[in-house]
Amino acid sequence: MDQYNWPLGNGKTIPFQICDPNAGWKSIAGLYIFSHKTSDGSWQAVYIGQTDDFSSRLPSHERWDEAHRNGATHIHAVSIPHQSQRDSLEDQLVRYLQPPLNTHFR
């Protein structure tokens, strides 16, 4: 499975697995990014979120259609079991990447 290292804005990155939106999701906690590839081959974040269970959150996510209309083609996911770490990393990613569908943490 392919992965992409998303920058946190502090010189560090976090590796996410690149997934098809219709992937079979596991019942684990983590962060996800609705994204698309740009013309230069890099990835652009459209929406960043977190969940305590990918399998219940992602298959019918209420923001996917909106993200898809904004260009999202893939979901990048990483397992992060601890809530406090998910909160911190989501905050850093949103502040640095400024995805158009995230208006919090700005």
GITAWO-V929998 format. One record per helix or strand of 2 or more residues. SS is the DSSP state (2 for helix, 1 for strand). FROM is the first residue (numbers start at 1). TO is the last residue. Records with the same first field share a line. If there is no record, write none. Layout:
SS->FROM-TO, FROM-TO
//
This chain:
1->3-7, 13-20, 30-37, 43-51, 74-79
2->54-57, 64-69, 83-97
//
